[in-house]
Amino acid sequence: MDAPENPEGPRPPGGGGRAGGDAETPRRLSREQLFVLISAASMNLGSMMGYSVLGPFFPKEAEKKGASNTVIGMIFGCYALFDLLASLVFGKYLVHIGAKFVFVAGTFVSGGVTVLFGVLDQVPDGPIFIAMCFLVRIMDAISFSAAIMASSSIIAKAFPNNVATVLGSLETFSGLGLVLGPPLGGFLYQSFGYEVPFILLGCIVLLMVPLNMYILPNYDADVGKHSFWKLITLPKVGLIAFVIISSSSCFGFLDPTLSLFVLEKFNLPAGYVGLVFLGLALSYTISSPLFGLLSDKMPHLRKWFLVFGNIITAGCFILLGPVPILHIKSQLWLLVLVLVINGVSAGMSIIPTFPEILSCAHENGFEEGLSTLGLVSGFFGAVWSLGAFIGPTVGGFLYEKIGFEWAAAIQGLWALICGLAMGLFYLLEHIRRKRSIPQNIPSTEQERTALLPNEIYPYTILE
């Protein structure tokens, strides 16, 4: 499940909200903004197709090559771990390197290593195959991190008053990649074998490189004085980070486990397993632009999205198996329905997080510009990647030890804790603000009392 500046004018305090945004934002897209959208959309679509194509068939192929479920989970999870590390590095040095160069170079390397993944079936079984999977996956993680982090910064720079709307709309292409990747990968795998899905998708990503080199604008920026440490020590940002980690781990949990569960439970062929993933990806794709638009037009709704999105996600993961204590029989239609609802709740939880962090950073003295956007984008990418590492790694281990039903319920418990924690934080924040209002009233009355004699005194003299 991302999450997602105009140099002509200042950003409102909402960090992507619309405080008077209608008056500041042009109704029609400029040529530069249109090119930014095309570049970001092409990268989201191609990269997410390459990322999600593994789901329906790679776990089974890896098992044939001698990899256990735990190792398969680690292969999925190492992607996120190195994505995390790369996000921190690129986020800090984005201004020094250049956002456009980072974007284009990341897209190029990502397409190349996707092609390399397609020849891993020629590698000998056992430790050599496993080591090569880790190596190629790590290279893909670093390159993807560079591209997605630069993309988020460029988008926020080009659309200062509509960050959540644009990021939410671009999640349509990410979701479309997630929608098309598994069924397309499953079909190509069944029809042509292991190599073709990776080589085809890798070439599609590589073809986007010259397009992005030509149309993507350059943005100059000054080096900022703030750091990741100052950002993460903000209490609100720290809590939102846990929400992002939880949401990301929920997506990552399903990568190595859901396909194995469906194959074992319902005996579906690989092509149909990809269609099961469709329910989650399609609902996330459709709902994300809506939640992005609402987050920008009505920023006060973001807190409700974060709270209830996580609580609904928790319920979905409890019903995914379902957990045995409910004594509900596992059925394919119920699984697909829960995945569809989970896609909506994921959009509700993820989309408001980026503008909320950006808003909090600006309220606490972070300067406006590409430097802060790079920090926020890198931070978002890092914590997202941490969850994407924890999800498949722990999920693969739990699946092997206690089965899918209980493993999914434990994953849902994390989302429930995050939702309740955010609700408690916003409640305490509301109480604190409410208490601060009466404290200001006496000082105002005292000022009026002090000024009142000065206003009456001249008239008294005249009388």
PEUR-V466729 format. One record per residue. N is the residue number from 1. SS is DSSP state (@ for helix, = for strand, . for the rest). PSI is psi as a letter, one per 40 degrees, with the letter a starting at -180 (NA if undefined). NEAR is the number of other C-alpha atoms within 8 Angstrom. Layout:
N&SS&PSI&NEAR ; N&SS&PSI&NEAR
This chain:
1&.&NA&10 ; 2&.&h&9 ; 3&.&NA&10 ; 4&.&NA&14 ; 5&.&i&13 ; 6&.&h&10 ; 7&.&e&7 ; 8&.&e&4 ; 9&.&i&6 ; 10&.&i&8 ; 11&.&h&11 ; 12&.&i&11 ; 13&.&e&9 ; 14&.&e&12 ; 15&.&f&16 ; 16&.&e&15 ; 17&.&i&18 ; 18&.&g&14 ; 19&.&g&7 ; 20&.&f&6 ; 21&@&d&10 ; 22&@&d&7 ; 23&@&d&6 ; 24&@&d&8 ; 25&.&h&7 ; 26&.&i&7 ; 27&.&d&4 ; 28&.&i&4 ; 29&.&h&8 ; 30&.&i&6 ; 31&@&d&6 ; 32&@&d&10 ; 33&@&d&10 ; 34&@&d&9 ; 35&@&d&11 ; 36&@&d&14 ; 37&@&d&10 ; 38&@&d&8 ; 39&@&d&12 ; 40&@&d&11 ; 41&@&d&11 ; 42&@&d&10 ; 43&@&d&13 ; 44&@&d&14 ; 45&@&d&13 ; 46&@&d&12 ; 47&@&d&14 ; 48&@&d&13 ; 49&@&d&15 ; 50&@&d&14 ; 51&@&d&9 ; 52&@&e&11 ; 53&.&d&15 ; 54&.&d&11 ; 55&.&d&12 ; 56&.&d&15 ; 57&.&d&12 ; 58&@&d&8 ; 59&@&d&14 ; 60&@&d&8 ; 61&@&d&8 ; 62&@&d&11 ; 63&@&d&10 ; 64&@&d&7 ; 65&.&e&10 ; 66&.&e&8 ; 67&.&h&11 ; 68&.&i&8 ; 69&@&d&13 ; 70&@&d&10 ; 71&@&d&9 ; 72&@&d&13 ; 73&@&d&15 ; 74&@&d&12 ; 75&@&d&11 ; 76&@&d&15 ; 77&@&d&15 ; 78&@&d&12 ; 79&@&d&14 ; 80&@&d&15 ; 81&@&d&12 ; 82&@&d&12 ; 83&@&d&16 ; 84&@&d&15 ; 85&@&d&9 ; 86&@&d&12 ; 87&@&d&16 ; 88&@&d&12 ; 89&@&d&9 ; 90&@&d&12 ; 91&@&d&14 ; 92&@&d&12 ; 93&@&e&8 ; 94&@&d&13 ; 95&@&d&14 ; 96&@&d&6 ; 97&@&d&8 ; 98&.&h&11 ; 99&@&d&14 ; 100&@&d&12 ; 101&@&d&8 ; 102&@&d&13 ; 103&@&d&14 ; 104&@&d&12 ; 105&@&d&11 ; 106&@&d&14 ; 107&@&d&17 ; 108&@&d&12 ; 109&@&d&11 ; 110&@&d&16 ; 111&@&d&15 ; 112&@&d&11 ; 113&@&d&13 ; 114&@&d&14 ; 115&@&d&14 ; 116&@&d&11 ; 117&@&d&10 ; 118&.&e&13 ; 119&.&e&9 ; 120&@&e&10 ; 121&@&e&9 ; 122&@&e&5 ; 123&.&i&8 ; 124&.&i&8 ; 125&.&i&9 ; 126&.&a&9 ; 127&@&d&6 ; 128&@&d&9 ; 129&@&d&13 ; 130&@&d&10 ; 131&@&d&8 ; 132&@&d&9 ; 133&@&d&11 ; 134&@&d&10 ; 135&@&d&8 ; 136&@&d&11 ; 137&@&d&13 ; 138&@&d&12 ; 139&@&d&11 ; 140&@&d&13 ; 141&@&d&13 ; 142&@&d&12 ; 143&@&d&14 ; 144&@&d&13 ; 145&@&d&14 ; 146&@&d&15 ; 147&@&d&15 ; 148&@&d&12 ; 149&@&d&16 ; 150&@&d&15 ; 151&@&d&11 ; 152&@&d&12 ; 153&@&d&14 ; 154&@&d&13 ; 155&@&d&16 ; 156&@&d&13 ; 157&@&d&13 ; 158&@&d&12 ; 159&.&g&12 ; 160&.&d&13 ; 161&.&e&14 ; 162&.&f&11 ; 163&@&d&16 ; 164&@&d&17 ; 165&@&d&15 ; 166&@&d&13 ; 167&@&d&16 ; 168&@&d&18 ; 169&@&d&11 ; 170&@&d&13 ; 171&@&e&13 ; 172&@&d&13 ; 173&@&d&13 ; 174&@&d&13 ; 175&@&d&14 ; 176&@&d&12 ; 177&@&d&16 ; 178&@&d&14 ; 179&@&d&13 ; 180&@&d&10 ; 181&@&d&14 ; 182&@&d&19 ; 183&@&d&16 ; 184&@&d&12 ; 185&@&d&15 ; 186&@&d&16 ; 187&@&d&10 ; 188&@&d&11 ; 189&@&d&13 ; 190&@&d&9 ; 191&@&d&6 ; 192&@&e&8 ; 193&.&a&8 ; 194&@&d&9 ; 195&@&d&11 ; 196&@&d&11 ; 197&@&d&13 ; 198&@&d&15 ; 199&@&d&12 ; 200&@&d&9 ; 201&@&d&14 ; 202&@&d&15 ; 203&@&d&11 ; 204&@&d&10 ; 205&@&d&15 ; 206&@&d&11 ; 207&@&d&8 ; 208&@&e&11 ; 209&@&d&11 ; 210&@&d&7 ; 211&@&d&9 ; 212&@&d&10 ; 213&@&d&9 ; 214&@&d&6 ; 215&@&d&9 ; 216&.&h&11 ; 217&.&i&8 ; 218&.&i&7 ; 219&.&h&8 ; 220&.&i&7 ; 221&.&i&8 ; 222&.&i&8 ; 223&.&h&7 ; 224&.&i&7 ; 225&.&e&4 ; 226&.&i&8 ; 227&.&i&8 ; 228&@&d&9 ; 229&@&d&6 ; 230&@&d&8 ; 231&@&d&10 ; 232&@&e&9 ; 233&.&e&8 ; 234&.&h&8 ; 235&@&d&7 ; 236&@&d&8 ; 237&@&d&12 ; 238&@&d&10 ; 239&@&d&10 ; 240&@&d&11 ; 241&@&d&10 ; 242&@&d&10 ; 243&@&d&14 ; 244&@&d&15 ; 245&@&d&14 ; 246&@&d&12 ; 247&@&d&15 ; 248&@&d&14 ; 249&@&d&15 ; 250&@&d&14 ; 251&@&d&11 ; 252&@&d&16 ; 253&@&d&17 ; 254&@&d&12 ; 255&@&d&11 ; 256&@&e&17 ; 257&@&d&13 ; 258&@&d&9 ; 259&@&d&14 ; 260&@&d&10 ; 261&@&d&9 ; 262&@&d&11 ; 263&@&d&12 ; 264&@&d&7 ; 265&@&d&6 ; 266&@&e&7 ; 267&.&f&7 ; 268&.&i&8 ; 269&.&i&7 ; 270&@&d&12 ; 271&@&d&13 ; 272&@&d&10 ; 273&@&d&16 ; 274&@&d&15 ; 275&@&d&10 ; 276&@&d&9 ; 277&@&d&11 ; 278&@&d&13 ; 279&@&d&13 ; 280&@&d&14 ; 281&@&d&14 ; 282&@&d&13 ; 283&@&d&12 ; 284&@&d&16 ; 285&@&d&15 ; 286&@&d&9 ; 287&@&d&12 ; 288&@&d&16 ; 289&@&d&16 ; 290&@&d&10 ; 291&@&d&14 ; 292&@&d&16 ; 293&@&d&11 ; 294&@&d&11 ; 295&@&d&16 ; 296&@&d&15 ; 297&@&d&8 ; 298&.&g&10 ; 299&@&d&11 ; 300&@&e&7 ; 301&@&e&9 ; 302&@&d&11 ; 303&@&d&10 ; 304&@&d&9 ; 305&@&d&11 ; 306&@&d&16 ; 307&@&d&14 ; 308&@&d&12 ; 309&@&d&15 ; 310&@&d&17 ; 311&@&d&12 ; 312&@&d&10 ; 313&@&d&14 ; 314&@&d&15 ; 315&@&d&9 ; 316&@&d&13 ; 317&@&d&14 ; 318&@&d&14 ; 319&@&e&11 ; 320&@&d&14 ; 321&.&d&14 ; 322&.&i&13 ; 323&.&h&14 ; 324&@&d&9 ; 325&@&e&4 ; 326&@&e&6 ; 327&.&f&7 ; 328&.&h&7 ; 329&.&h&5 ; 330&.&h&8 ; 331&.&i&6 ; 332&@&d&7 ; 333&@&d&6 ; 334&@&d&9 ; 335&@&d&12 ; 336&@&d&11 ; 337&@&d&9 ; 338&@&d&12 ; 339&@&d&13 ; 340&@&d&14 ; 341&@&d&11 ; 342&@&d&12 ; 343&@&d&17 ; 344&@&d&12 ; 345&@&d&13 ; 346&@&d&14 ; 347&@&d&14 ; 348&@&d&15 ; 349&@&d&17 ; 350&@&d&14 ; 351&@&d&17 ; 352&@&e&16 ; 353&@&d&12 ; 354&@&d&15 ; 355&@&d&14 ; 356&@&d&11 ; 357&@&d&13 ; 358&@&d&12 ; 359&@&d&12 ; 360&@&d&11 ; 361&@&d&10 ; 362&@&d&12 ; 363&@&d&8 ; 364&.&f&6 ; 365&.&e&6 ; 366&.&h&9 ; 367&.&i&8 ; 368&.&h&10 ; 369&.&a&10 ; 370&@&d&14 ; 371&@&d&14 ; 372&@&d&12 ; 373&@&d&14 ; 374&@&d&16 ; 375&@&d&12 ; 376&@&d&12 ; 377&@&d&16 ; 378&@&d&15 ; 379&@&d&12 ; 380&@&d&12 ; 381&@&d&15 ; 382&@&d&14 ; 383&@&d&13 ; 384&@&d&13 ; 385&@&d&16 ; 386&@&d&13 ; 387&@&d&17 ; 388&@&d&18 ; 389&@&d&17 ; 390&@&d&13 ; 391&@&c&16 ; 392&@&d&19 ; 393&@&d&14 ; 394&@&d&10 ; 395&@&d&16 ; 396&@&d&17 ; 397&@&d&11 ; 398&@&d&11 ; 399&@&d&12 ; 400&@&d&9 ; 401&@&d&6 ; 402&@&e&8 ; 403&.&i&9 ; 404&@&d&12 ; 405&@&d&12 ; 406&@&d&11 ; 407&@&d&12 ; 408&@&d&14 ; 409&@&d&15 ; 410&@&d&9 ; 411&@&d&12 ; 412&@&d&15 ; 413&@&d&9 ; 414&@&d&10 ; 415&@&d&15 ; 416&@&d&12 ; 417&@&d&8 ; 418&@&d&13 ; 419&@&d&15 ; 420&@&d&10 ; 421&@&d&9 ; 422&@&d&13 ; 423&@&d&10 ; 424&@&d&8 ; 425&@&d&8 ; 426&@&d&9 ; 427&@&d&8 ; 428&@&d&8 ; 429&@&d&8 ; 430&@&d&8 ; 431&@&d&8 ; 432&@&d&8 ; 433&@&d&8 ; 434&@&d&8 ; 435&@&d&8 ; 436&@&d&8 ; 437&@&d&8 ; 438&@&d&8 ; 439&@&d&8 ; 440&@&d&8 ; 441&@&d&8 ; 442&@&d&8 ; 443&@&d&8 ; 444&@&d&8 ; 445&@&d&8 ; 446&@&d&8 ; 447&@&d&8 ; 448&@&d&8 ; 449&@&d&8 ; 450&@&d&8 ; 451&@&d&8 ; 452&@&d&8 ; 453&@&d&8 ; 454&@&d&8 ; 455&@&d&8 ; 456&@&d&8 ; 457&@&d&8 ; 458&@&d&8 ; 459&@&d&8 ; 460&@&d&7 ; 461&@&d&6 ; 462&@&d&5 ; 463&.&NA&4
